[in-house]
Amino acid sequence: PPPTSPSLPPAPRGRPDPIPMCTTEVGSVQRLGTCGKQHARKEASQPPVTPTPTEVFLLLQAYMMSGRLVCELRCRGTTTMEAAKMRIARHCGIPAHNQRFLHDGEVLEDARTLESCTMLDTTLFGVDGMMVVQLVVNGTSNIARNVRELGRSDDPDIAIDGVLGDLVDTVLRAEHQLSELVRPKGGTQLSAALGRGKRAELVHWMVQAFTALRFDDAILHSIVLTLDRYYTTCSASSDTSNVQSVLLGAVCTEMKLAGADEFPPGHWQRVLCHICHGQVELSSILKSEYEVLARLNFQVGTPTPLTFARQLGRGAPDVEVGRGAIDLASFLLELALFDPALQYCRAHVLLAGG
């Protein structure tokens, strides 16, 4: 009789049956050899695997100007300055918008990464490097403190404005950056394109006309800034015979930006017709408005010196003193409109504060 192979022991209950092995040694060798050849072919067909680079980490140490260590954070090299400020704000309670990073005498922008600002010393912590920055904390402005004080008012309509105290400094900083971006640098090129005498006559006419129409002073300053920005982009040989259409186009834009509550539809059209005494058609005014906006890349409604003067006046501890300061500043800034060199020689916030 043929020899019988020994039977496998029964599997214990509760466990799966073991995988049966090959009954013949020849069959087992053949199977293993076939699998090995297939595996070798598969490895040969695949491209070589490139090892991933080791991720860089940094030990960020932030010191105050007094030399006190504020915090010590382990960050990725791809961490931005803004993200690092947010982590410091969570650990130390210093608002992120009040933090400034200095490294080797350079102010680090929020969009920069940690590894782009320093030469990594990988011998200190193995794969890690060290970066030491000086942390400068900006104090809260008087405007922000006065806005926060509104939260203590018994009137709920006034107290709700107190929550804006944490945003005031950030908004002022953003408005200053925008103002510097569009401010005409100096008045030489502007005087060459428009002429100092012609520009002074134009500003004088606007002051009288807008006072009669009871326009807000902010509209006057915005229109003068729009005209100056427009003619700064023009050459000295440019044609200035269309200055009336350009002025009406700037007035049209400012009335639209003021909102429908102050200039509802139909009203601003009548105001334009009244200003030009019906001598310029509305279609021509709208065409000039589009040309001005296109030349300025549609960047209008930017802050003026009067904008900063009114904001700085709110920082006065006494309301009456603040109103008097704003009135005096408005008068002086209106005089500065007649001299483009004085108007644009410094930042608008400095002109307002001076």
C-alpha positions in Angstrom: 0.0 0.0 0.0 1.2 3.6 -0.6 2.8 5.3 2.3 0.5 7.7 4.2 1.7 11.2 5.2 1.4 12.1 8.8 -1.7 14.1 9.5 -1.5 17.7 11.0 -2.5 18.2 14.6 -5.9 19.8 15.0 -6.0 23.5 15.4 -7.1 24.8 18.8 -10.6 26.3 19.1 -11.0 30.0 18.6 -8.0 30.3 16.2 -7.9 30.0 12.4 -6.7 26.8 10.8 -3.0 26.8 10.0 -2.0 27.3 6.4 -1.2 23.8 5.0 2.3 23.3 3.8 3.2 21.7 0.5 3.1 17.9 0.7 6.1 17.4 -1.5 9.5 19.1 -1.2 9.8 19.4 -5.0 6.6 21.4 -5.3 7.6 23.7 -2.4 11.0 24.4 -4.1 9.3 25.1 -7.4 6.8 27.5 -5.9 9.5 29.4 -4.0 11.7 29.7 -7.1 8.9 31.0 -9.2 8.0 33.7 -6.6 11.6 34.7 -6.2 12.0 35.3 -10.0 8.8 37.3 -10.1 9.9 39.5 -7.2 13.3 40.1 -8.8 11.7 41.1 -12.1 9.4 43.6 -10.2 12.3 45.2 -8.3 14.3 45.6 -11.5 11.3 47.3 -13.3 10.8 49.9 -10.6 12.9 53.2 -10.6 15.3 53.6 -7.7 13.7 55.2 -4.6 15.1 58.7 -3.8 15.4 59.1 0.0 13.5 62.1 1.4 15.6 64.9 2.8 15.6 65.2 6.6 13.3 67.9 7.8 15.1 70.9 9.4 14.0 72.1 12.9 15.1 75.2 14.6 15.3 76.2 18.2 13.9 79.7 18.3 14.9 81.9 21.3 13.2 85.2 21.6 14.7 87.8 23.9 13.4 91.2 25.0 15.5 94.3 24.5 16.4 94.1 28.2 18.0 90.7 27.7 15.2 88.7 29.3 14.4 85.4 27.6 10.7 85.5 26.6 10.3 82.0 25.3 12.1 79.1 23.6 10.3 77.3 20.8 11.2 74.3 18.6 9.9 75.2 15.2 10.2 73.8 11.7 12.4 75.6 9.3 9.5 76.3 7.0 7.6 78.2 9.8 6.9 81.8 8.9 7.4 84.7 11.2 3.7 85.2 11.5 3.1 81.7 12.7 6.0 82.1 15.2 4.4 85.3 16.5 1.1 83.4 17.0 2.8 80.7 19.0 4.5 83.3 21.2 1.1 85.0 21.7 -0.4 81.8 22.9 2.5 81.1 25.3 3.2 84.6 26.6 0.0 86.6 26.0 1.8 89.2 23.8 -0.5 90.0 20.9 1.0 89.0 17.6 0.4 92.4 15.9 2.5 94.1 18.7 5.5 91.8 18.0 8.5 92.7 15.9 11.4 90.3 15.2 15.0 91.6 14.8 17.8 89.4 13.6 21.3 90.7 12.8 19.9 94.3 12.8 17.2 93.4 10.2 13.4 93.6 10.8 12.0 90.2 9.7 8.8 90.4 7.6 5.9 88.1 8.5 6.0 86.2 5.2 9.6 85.1 5.6 10.5 81.6 7.0 12.9 80.9 9.8 15.4 78.9 7.6 15.6 81.8 5.1 16.8 84.2 7.8 19.8 82.5 9.2 22.7 80.1 8.5 21.8 76.9 10.2 24.2 75.5 12.7 23.4 71.8 12.6 26.2 70.9 15.0 24.3 72.2 18.0 21.3 69.9 18.1 22.0 67.2 15.5 19.6 67.9 12.7 18.4 71.0 14.5 19.8 74.6 14.3 19.5 77.6 16.6 18.1 81.0 15.8 18.2 83.9 18.3 15.9 86.9 17.6 15.3 90.1 19.5 11.6 90.6 20.2 10.4 94.2 20.2 6.9 94.7 21.7 5.0 97.8 20.5 3.0 99.5 23.1 -0.8 100.1 22.7 -1.6 103.5 21.2 -3.8 106.0 23.0 -6.4 105.5 20.3 -6.7 101.8 21.1 -6.8 102.5 24.9 -9.6 105.1 24.5 -11.6 102.7 22.3 -11.2 100.0 24.9 -12.5 102.4 27.5 -15.8 102.6 25.6 -16.5 99.1 26.7 -17.0 100.4 30.3 -19.9 102.6 29.2 -23.4 102.0 30.6 -24.8 102.6 27.1 -24.8 99.2 25.3 -24.6 100.9 21.9 -21.3 102.7 23.0 -19.9 99.7 25.0 -20.0 97.4 22.0 -17.5 99.6 20.2 -15.0 98.7 22.9 -14.3 95.3 21.3 -12.6 97.2 18.4 -9.7 98.3 20.7 -7.6 95.3 19.7 -8.0 96.1 16.0 -7.3 99.8 16.0 -3.5 99.6 15.8 -3.5 96.9 13.1 -5.9 99.0 11.0 -3.8 102.2 11.4 -0.7 100.3 10.4 -2.4 98.9 7.3 -3.7 102.3 6.3 -0.2 103.8 6.7 1.3 101.2 4.4 -1.5 101.7 1.8 -0.9 105.5 2.0 2.8 105.1 1.4 2.1 102.8 -1.5 0.1 105.4 -3.4 1.6 108.7 -2.2 3.2 110.8 -4.9 6.9 111.1 -3.9 7.6 114.8 -4.0 5.9 117.5 -6.0 8.5 118.1 -8.8 6.9 115.7 -11.4 3.4 116.8 -10.4 4.3 120.5 -10.9 5.9 119.7 -14.3 2.7 117.9 -15.5 0.0 120.2 -14.2 1.8 123.4 -13.2 1.9 124.9 -9.7 -0.3 128.0 -10.7 -2.9 126.0 -12.5 -3.1 123.4 -9.7 -3.4 126.1 -7.0 -6.3 127.7 -9.0 -8.0 124.3 -9.3 -7.7 123.6 -5.5 -9.0 127.1 -4.7 -12.1 126.5 -6.9 -12.7 123.1 -5.3 -12.6 124.6 -1.8 -15.2 127.2 -2.7 -17.4 124.9 -4.6 -17.4 122.1 -2.1 -18.0 124.4 0.8 -21.1 125.8 -1.0 -22.3 122.2 -1.7 -21.6 121.3 1.9 -19.3 118.4 1.0 -17.3 116.8 3.8 -13.7 117.8 3.9 -12.7 114.2 3.4 -14.1 114.4 -0.2 -12.0 117.5 -0.9 -8.7 115.8 0.2 -9.5 112.5 -1.6 -10.2 114.3 -4.9 -7.0 116.3 -4.6 -5.0 113.2 -3.9 -6.7 111.4 -6.9 -5.9 114.3 -9.3 -2.3 114.5 -8.0 -1.8 110.7 -8.4 -3.2 110.9 -11.9 -1.1 113.8 -13.2 2.1 112.3 -11.5 1.8 109.5 -14.0 1.6 112.0 -16.9 4.6 113.5 -18.6 5.4 117.2 -18.8 4.3 117.3 -22.4 0.9 115.8 -21.7 -2.3 117.6 -22.7 -4.0 119.2 -19.7 -6.9 120.7 -21.6 -9.2 118.0 -20.3 -8.5 118.9 -16.7 -12.2 119.7 -16.2 -13.3 116.3 -17.3 -10.7 114.6 -15.1 -11.9 116.7 -12.2 -15.5 115.7 -12.7 -14.5 112.1 -13.1 -12.7 112.2 -9.7 -15.8 113.9 -8.1 -18.0 111.2 -9.6 -15.8 108.5 -8.1 -15.8 110.0 -4.6 -19.5 110.5 -4.5 -20.0 106.8 -5.3 -17.5 105.8 -2.6 -19.4 108.0 -0.1 -22.3 105.6 -0.3 -26.0 105.7 -1.4 -27.0 107.2 2.0 -25.2 110.5 1.3 -25.5 110.5 -2.5 -28.4 108.3 -3.6 -28.9 107.3 -7.2 -30.1 110.3 -9.2 -28.7 112.8 -6.7 -25.0 112.5 -7.7 -26.0 112.9 -11.3 -27.7 116.2 -10.6 -24.7 117.4 -8.5 -22.4 116.7 -11.4 -24.7 118.6 -13.7 -24.8 121.5 -11.3 -21.0 121.7 -10.9 -20.3 121.8 -14.6 -23.4 124.0 -15.3 -24.6 121.4 -17.8 -21.7 122.0 -20.2 -20.4 118.5 -20.0 -22.5 115.4 -20.8 -22.7 112.6 -18.2 -21.4 110.1 -20.7 -18.2 112.2 -21.2 -17.8 112.4 -17.4 -18.1 108.6 -17.0 -15.6 108.1 -19.8 -13.1 110.4 -18.0 -13.8 108.6 -14.8 -12.9 105.2 -16.3 -9.7 106.7 -17.8 -8.6 108.0 -14.4 -9.4 104.7 -12.6 -7.6 102.7 -15.3 -4.5 104.9 -14.9 -4.5 104.4 -11.1 -5.1 100.6 -11.4 -8.5 101.2 -9.7 -6.9 102.0 -6.4 -9.0 104.8 -5.0 -10.4 105.6 -1.6 -6.9 105.6 -0.1 -6.2 107.3 3.3 -5.3 111.0 3.2 -3.6 113.2 5.8 -7.1 114.2 7.0 -7.9 110.6 7.6 -4.9 110.2 10.0 -5.6 113.6 11.6 -9.1 112.5 12.6 -7.9 109.2 13.9 -5.2 110.8 15.9 -7.7 113.3 17.3 -9.6 110.4 18.8 -6.7 109.6 21.0 -7.1 112.7 23.0 -8.2 112.0 26.6 -10.8 114.8 26.5 -13.5 114.9 23.8 -13.6 118.7 23.5 -9.8 118.9 23.2 -9.9 116.2 20.5 -12.5 118.1 18.5 -10.5 121.3 18.7 -7.4 119.6 17.6 -9.1 118.0 14.7 -10.6 121.4 13.6 -7.2 123.0 13.8 -5.5 120.2 11.9 -8.2 120.3 9.2 -7.5 124.0 8.6 -3.7 123.5 8.4 -4.0 120.5 6.1 -6.3 122.5 3.8 -3.6 125.1 3.5 -1.1 122.4 2.7 -3.1 121.3 -0.3 -1.9 124.4 -2.2 1.8 123.3 -1.9 2.4 119.9 -3.4 6.0 119.8 -2.2 4.8 120.2 1.4 1.9 117.9 0.9 3.9 114.9 -0.3 7.5 115.5 1.1 6.7 113.3 4.1 4.4 110.4 5.0 0.8 111.5 5.4 0.7 110.3 9.0 3.6 112.6 9.8 1.9 115.5 8.1 -1.2 114.9 10.1 0.7 114.5 13.4 2.8 117.6 12.8 
